[in-house]
Amino acid sequence: MLFQLFSRIKFLLSSTNQHGVHSPFVFNFVIKGLYKKSIITNEIDKYLELNSLSKKEKKILSNIITYFNVKEFYFNTKSQISTLNNEFKLLYFRNLTEEEIINSNLLNENTILIFHQIYKSNKSLKLWNNFLKKQSNIVSIDVYYFSLLFYRPQQAKEHFKIRV
């Protein structure tokens, strides 16, 4: 609990809003997606894995789904490797583990990886940071509640911490 409190304070001190973002891709996502006032979509209620999310987490996830027009959720990446095509897919990871980091090499331009609760423990935060160091051509967006990964070969590797 103490780790989560210090992580939250550290996040708030190091994060920014749309004014600190210099990437057009991320700026548009923040303005038109994350900061958009919207209602929670019914998409989230269809999945049992998402029932435990707080109201704020559901709103953030709903904004992500709406902005990228995500049609498919995957919670088990092992069974979905061959079904990835040109529509936006959302791969959702509830708790960060070593196995999930290894399996997250499924990044392509139409896949969004969302990791929930990377600030839950020191171990999960270290796994997240190690993963970011190893990957290339990725853009990561950390909104404290969720951390998103995008494979963007046309963009330099960048990491953004956005307050929502």
N, C-alpha and C positions, 0 to 999 in steps of 0.2 A: 504494500500500500504506500509506503514511504517512497519507494522507487517511482511509482506512478505519479505521485505528487511532484517530486523533483523533476521528473521527465516533462510533465505538463508545464511547469514554470519555465524550464529551459526551452521548451518548444515555443512558448509564447514570446520569449525574449529574442529568439532567433528567426521567427517566422515573419512573413510580410503579407500584404494584401496585393491587389492587382497593380498597384503603383510600383512595386518592386520586381515585376515580371517583365522581362525583355524578349521573351519568346512569343511570337504571334500565335502559335498553336496553344500554348498554355494560357496566354492572356485571354483569348477568345473563350477558352474553356472556363476560366475563372469568372469572367463577366457574364457570359451567356448560359453557363451551366451551374457552377457552384453557388454563385451569388443571386441567381434568379429565384424570385419568390414563387414557389409552386406548392402544389399539394402532393401528398404521398400517393404514388401510383399503386394500382392494384397488383402490379407485377410482383412487388415485394411480398405481399400477403400470400401469394401462391406457393412460396417455398418455406418449408418447415425450418430449414437451416437459418432463415433470417428472422424468425419469430422473436428471438431473444434480443434483437437490436433495440436500442433506445429510440425515442421519437426523433431526436436530432440525427442519429445515425441513419434512420430510415429516410429522413428528408434528404440528407446528403446523398445517399445511395440512389434515391429516386431521381434527384437532379442529374446524377451521372448517367443513369439509364435513359432519361429523357433527352439529354444533350447528344449523346452518341447514338441514340435510337437503337439500343441494344435489344435484340430479339431473343437471345439465348444466354442462359446462365449455365455454368458448369461448376460443380462442386467436387467432382472426381475427375481429375485431368487424365488419369491413366486410361479411362474408358473412352475419352473423347478426342484423343490425338488425331485419329484419322478423319474426323468429321469437320475439322477446321476448314472454312472456305472464305469467301470474300466479304461476308457480312460481319459486323462487329459482334464479337463474342466477349463475354465477361467470365473470367475464371476467378472464382472467389475462394479465398483461403481464410478459414476461421482463426486458426492459431498457427503461428509460424513455427515450423519444424524443419530440421535438416532435410528430410525427405521432400517436403514441399518446395524447398529452394531448388533442389536438384531437378524436380519435375517441372519447374517453372521455366525451363528452356523452350517452352512452347511459344515464345514471343514471335509474333509476326505483326505486320502493320495493321491488322484488323482485330487484334486481340488486346484486351485490357486485363491486366492482372491486378486484382485488388486483394490486399492483405489487411486483415482486421486485427487490431490490437497488437501492433508491433511494440508498443510501449508497456505491454503487460508485465514483462520481466526483462531483466538485464540480458538474459540469454537470447530472447527473441530480437531485441534491439541489436545485439552484436551480429546475429545471423543476417539481419536486414542490411546492416552496414557492410558486412563482408560480401554479400551478394552484389551490392551496388558497386563495390570496387572491382569485382571480377567481370562485370558485364560491360559491353560497349554498345554504342548506338541506342542508348535508352534514355528516356526522359522519365524521371520519377517525380511524383507530386505527393507530398506528405501533408495531409490535413488533420493530423493527430489521430482521428478516429479511424481513418483508412489511409493506406499508402497505395498509390496507383503506379503501375509500370506500363509504359508504352514503348514499343520498339519503333524508333524513328531513324532510319538510316540516313535521311537527308538532313538531320539535325545533330549538332554536337551533343555529347553526353552532358546532361544537366540534371540537377536536383533542386526542387523547389519546395519550400515549406510555406504553406498558405493557411492563414487564419480563416476559419469559417464560423 
